[in-house]
Amino acid sequence: MGVSDAGGEVTADSLLSGRVRLYQPARGARMSLDPVLLAGFLAPPLGRFLDIGCGTGALSFLLLARDPASRGVAVEIQPRLAALAQRGRDDNGWRDRLEIVVGDVRQMERRLGEGTFDLVATNPPYRPLAAGNVSPDPERAMAHAELTLALGEWLDRAARAVRPGGRVAAILPAARADELLPEMHARGLFPLRLRAVHPRAGTPASRILAEAIRGARADLTHEPPLIVHGEQTRYTPEVLRMLGEAE
């Protein structure tokens, strides 16, 4: 359904078979399947979480729906996207469970505190500038490319914000797994679980789901691959469950 705001046309969409409302730009910085996969990867209880780069709120909303006892803080640098996240939060009745903060997470050390979150989760900007192919749409470019937040920077903030024994989780292109793991180790975040995401069985991985624990060395578990599509373009039963849809 199309609606409008000061920044242009916005769509009113739903997640989890209509149980969650989401507002997002009609063009540009729209959610992908990534936050659905990340939320489905994380096991409750989630406790108090921090969502770095929340966009219009999809990941935070999915986490709140996944664990009714959870609560969180979501940070977004782009004011229009943050305003849409606030609108969705309020429509979903989660004003008392989710605080949305507008600004640069790199400058929020005092605001977010140190060791105050049980979980830091992020679907971060994932495309290095050196890779090129930056979107001409400014909102989309900032959401997808490392224009304002590079991998090492969000890991710095995550490592400070999460409590000892707490979790840091992210979804990134599979090609960046070899970069992600040593960067986690360098900040005292020890990878606990990895899961490769494949568009279809027999195809190369397109994404990696990663979960680390702060300050406690752990044996790394490589979980079975997550296959997104089965026959033709239909989602697999596991992805349908993450989407809240019966097969």
C-alpha positions in Angstrom: 0.0 0.0 0.0 1.4 3.4 -1.0 1.5 6.3 1.5 3.5 9.5 1.6 5.9 11.3 3.9 8.0 14.4 3.5 10.7 12.4 1.7 8.6 10.8 -0.9 6.4 7.8 -1.4 6.5 5.1 1.3 5.0 1.6 1.4 3.2 0.1 4.3 4.3 -3.5 4.4 4.0 -6.4 6.7 6.3 -9.2 8.1 5.4 -12.5 9.7 2.2 -13.0 7.8 0.8 -9.6 8.7 1.7 -9.7 12.4 4.3 -6.9 12.1 3.9 -3.6 10.3 6.9 -2.0 8.5 7.1 1.3 6.6 9.8 1.8 4.0 10.7 3.9 1.0 8.9 2.9 -2.1 12.3 3.0 -3.9 15.8 2.8 -2.6 16.6 1.6 0.9 14.1 -1.3 1.2 14.7 -4.4 3.3 16.0 -7.6 1.8 15.7 -11.2 3.1 18.9 -10.6 5.2 17.2 -9.4 8.5 14.8 -12.3 8.3 17.6 -14.8 8.1 19.6 -13.1 10.9 16.6 -13.0 13.2 15.9 -16.6 12.5 19.5 -17.6 13.2 19.4 -16.1 16.7 18.0 -18.2 19.5 16.0 -16.6 22.4 16.3 -15.4 25.0 17.6 -12.2 23.4 17.6 -10.0 26.5 18.4 -6.3 25.9 19.7 -5.9 22.3 21.4 -3.2 20.2 20.6 -3.0 16.5 23.4 -1.1 14.7 22.1 0.5 11.5 18.4 -0.4 11.9 17.2 1.2 8.7 13.4 1.2 8.9 13.4 -1.3 11.7 13.0 -4.8 10.2 15.6 -6.6 12.2 14.6 -5.0 15.5 10.9 -5.7 14.8 11.7 -9.4 14.0 13.7 -9.8 17.2 11.0 -8.2 19.3 8.4 -10.6 17.7 10.7 -13.6 18.2 11.2 -13.0 21.9 8.3 -11.2 23.6 10.5 -10.6 26.7 13.2 -8.8 24.7 13.8 -5.1 24.5 16.2 -3.0 22.5 17.9 0.1 21.2 18.1 0.7 17.5 20.5 3.2 16.0 20.1 4.7 12.5 22.1 7.5 11.0 19.6 8.5 8.3 16.8 10.6 9.8 14.1 9.6 7.3 14.7 5.9 7.8 14.8 6.3 11.5 11.5 8.2 11.4 9.9 5.3 9.4 11.2 2.9 12.0 9.6 5.0 14.8 6.4 5.0 12.9 6.4 1.2 12.5 7.4 0.7 16.1 4.5 2.8 17.3 2.0 1.0 15.0 3.2 -2.3 16.4 2.7 -1.1 20.0 6.4 -1.4 20.9 7.1 2.1 22.1 8.0 0.8 25.6 10.2 -2.0 24.3 12.3 -0.3 21.6 14.2 3.0 21.7 15.2 4.4 18.3 18.2 6.7 18.3 19.1 8.9 15.3 22.8 9.5 14.8 26.2 8.0 14.1 26.8 5.0 16.2 30.6 5.7 16.1 29.9 8.8 18.3 27.6 7.2 20.8 30.0 5.6 23.3 28.5 7.6 26.2 25.0 7.3 25.0 25.1 3.5 24.6 27.4 2.7 27.5 29.9 -0.1 27.8 28.9 -3.7 28.4 25.2 -2.8 28.7 23.7 -5.2 26.1 23.1 -8.9 26.0 23.1 -9.0 22.2 24.4 -6.7 19.5 22.9 -7.7 16.1 23.5 -6.0 12.8 22.7 -6.2 9.1 25.4 -3.7 8.4 26.5 -1.8 5.2 28.4 -4.7 3.6 29.9 -3.4 0.3 33.5 -2.1 0.6 34.0 1.2 -1.4 36.9 -0.4 -3.2 34.4 -2.9 -4.7 32.6 -0.1 -6.6 29.0 -0.4 -7.7 27.7 2.1 -5.2 24.0 2.9 -5.8 23.1 6.3 -7.2 20.3 6.5 -4.6 21.8 8.2 -1.6 19.8 6.3 1.0 20.4 3.0 -0.6 24.1 3.7 -1.0 24.5 4.6 2.7 22.6 1.5 3.7 24.5 -0.9 1.6 28.0 0.5 1.1 30.6 1.4 3.7 30.2 5.1 3.2 29.8 5.9 7.0 30.3 2.6 8.7 33.0 0.1 7.9 33.3 -3.5 9.2 36.0 -2.6 11.8 34.0 0.4 13.0 30.8 -1.5 13.8 32.8 -4.2 15.4 34.5 -1.7 17.6 31.1 -0.4 18.8 29.7 -3.9 19.2 32.6 -5.1 21.2 32.3 -2.2 23.6 28.5 -2.3 23.9 28.0 -6.0 24.6 28.5 -7.4 28.1 31.1 -10.1 28.9 29.5 -13.3 27.8 27.1 -11.5 25.6 26.6 -12.2 21.9 27.5 -10.3 18.7 25.8 -11.4 15.5 25.8 -10.3 11.9 24.9 -11.3 8.3 27.5 -10.4 5.6 28.4 -11.5 2.1 30.1 -14.9 2.3 33.2 -13.5 0.6 33.8 -11.4 3.7 33.9 -14.3 6.2 37.7 -14.5 6.0 37.9 -10.8 7.0 35.2 -10.9 9.7 36.6 -13.7 11.9 40.1 -12.3 12.6 38.5 -8.8 13.1 36.2 -10.4 15.7 39.1 -12.1 17.4 41.1 -8.9 17.5 38.4 -7.3 19.7 37.9 -10.2 22.1 34.9 -11.6 20.3 35.2 -15.3 19.8 33.1 -16.8 16.9 30.7 -19.4 18.3 28.5 -20.3 15.3 28.7 -19.8 11.5 26.2 -20.7 8.9 26.5 -20.3 5.2 23.5 -19.2 3.2 23.1 -20.6 -0.3 20.6 -19.3 -2.9 19.9 -22.9 -4.0 21.4 -26.3 -3.2 24.6 -26.8 -5.2 25.3 -23.0 -5.6 28.1 -21.1 -3.9 27.2 -19.4 -0.6 26.0 -15.8 -0.9 25.8 -14.9 2.8 27.4 -15.9 6.1 25.6 -15.8 9.4 28.0 -15.3 12.3 27.5 -15.3 16.1 30.4 -14.6 18.5 30.7 -14.3 22.3 32.6 -11.6 24.1 35.5 -12.6 26.2 35.0 -16.4 26.5 36.8 -18.7 24.1 34.4 -21.2 22.5 34.6 -24.0 20.0 33.4 -22.8 16.6 30.4 -24.7 15.2 29.8 -24.7 11.4 26.1 -25.3 11.2 24.4 -27.0 8.2 24.0 -24.7 5.2 20.8 -22.7 5.0 19.2 -23.1 1.5 16.9 -20.2 0.5 15.1 -21.5 -2.5 13.9 -25.0 -3.4 12.2 -25.9 -6.6 11.9 -23.0 -9.0 11.7 -19.8 -6.9 9.8 -21.1 -3.9 11.4 -20.6 -0.5 12.4 -23.7 1.4 10.3 -24.8 4.4 13.0 -23.4 6.8 12.9 -20.0 5.2 9.1 -20.0 5.1 9.1 -20.7 8.9 11.5 -17.7 9.4 9.0 -15.6 7.4 6.2 -16.8 9.6 4.4 -18.5 6.7 3.1 -22.1 6.7 4.4 -24.2 3.8 
